[in-house]
Amino acid sequence: FIKNKKNVLNGPFPERKVQEWYRKKLFKGSSTFCFLRVGEIPCDDTPFFSLDELCIRNGKGAPFQLPPDVSPAESSRAHAKQRLRCIEEEIQPLRAQCADFLHVKEHMAGEKLNAPLSSDSENFDKWADGAIFFFL
């Protein structure tokens, strides 16, 4: 089914016919479509997808093809969940690195604020005072 500019529903049309119209460039990216099995009728909660969305999901070569027995809503939802899981797995080590970096940065900033201005040799003398050194 296709909704026209006035939001009027037209169809149903076979996928082959819609694909033919698509190749002739009769649709705009904002044109909306829904996919139903033979004999089904669209209702208020039937998902519609723009041509742009279909091209992103299914490729520009065949935006109107869907895998058998998978509705567009189920397909896009499952894909989004899978992609989100992958992204979360990729981000987790980066979050830990970022937290470590911020901790070190805060620690170093605190040391700089509390340390008096002095030369490197004075800092070494203060640090070395009371330290035990082992030489091999």
C-alpha positions, 0 to 999 in steps of 0.5 A: 500500500502507498499513501499519497500526498493527501494521506490517502491510501492506495493499493494494494500493489504487488512488489514487482509493480512498485519496484517498476515504478521505483526504477522509473523514479515515480516516488520521492524519498518522503513517499510512504509505504506499508507491507502486508500479507495477501488478504490483510488490510491496513489499520491504524497501527500498521507501520508505514515507512518512507522510501528513504527509510526503506532504502537505508534498511533494504538497500537502494537496489530493492527497497521494497523486498522484505524477508519472508515472515518478518514484518517491517516493524519486527525487522527494524526493532530486532535490528535496532536491538542487535545494533544497540547491543554491539554498540554497548559492547564496544563502548564499555571498555572505552567508558572504563578507560575514560573513568580511569583517565578522569580519575588520574586527571583529577588526582594530578590536578589536586597534586598541582594545586597543593604543591608549592612552586619549586625546582625539580631538585627540591621536589626530589629532595622532599620525595627522597627524604625518608625513602629507602633505596636499594642498589643492585 
